[in-house]
């Protein structure tokens, strides 16, 4: 049950999008910008609109659709495609436009989901957080460690990523997938399966890119291209990689105690062989 409800004659909707990287984006359906009691400003509906909201009294997750023109209201094609809003948290609420208060009448908390892009228009599907209860959860026994490197959750990896993170600048760019980093002295393959994120230049603030290969001379090959072409001198943050193998956990991170793989579980080809005692 809602603790309070905005008056019907002055009720308007507001949406706050909180990405993992960068500042939140605040939008309102009211024709003018709204300054909340806490000083936060919600931009008017120019360039976007709420195209649908559905909810039920069951555990089925609520759905929120937002449609708009890319480049307006702080949501651009480059931000959507480069992953700035991947898994962003969204908070929809109603308030009194005459005396707006942030989160006055909460309606739905959701996850920034599937996005449809057509020319310069977008449509975003947001799924309520209760959708997490509909996901299948189970454990798979594999030789590779299933844990996220640096995860601090219960029974997680527990590695302090700060000790395995380095910074520097780009020395040269060979292709949309390959560049060389200045001043790197780490062994070959040290950063393979790690991540590279730019902290300056055109790609600053975009999602980290996964590293496919790393050479002794500082050359890095990525699985996917840069969204914007990097320039010599762009600053970066580089995190060491983990191939989820026992030898990595033992020799590279000294973290065997938290290794989550099962290296001695027989494979299908082993336990289905005949003639074994």
Buried (B, 14 or more C-beta within 10 A) or exposed (E): EEEEEBEEEEBBBBBBBBBEBBEBBBBBBBEEEBEBEEEBEBBBBBBBBBEEBEBEEEEEBBBBBBBBBBBBBBBBBEBBBBBBBBEBBBBBBBBBBEEBBBBBBEBBBBBBBEBEEEEEEBBBBBBBBBBEEEEEEEEEEBEBBEBEBBBEEEEBBBBEBEEBBBEBBBBEBEEBBBBBBEEBEBEEBBBBBBBBBBEBBBBBBBBBBBBBBBBEEBBBBBEEEBBBEBEEEBBBBBBBBBBBBBEBBEEBBEBEEBBBBBEEEEEEEEEEEEEEE
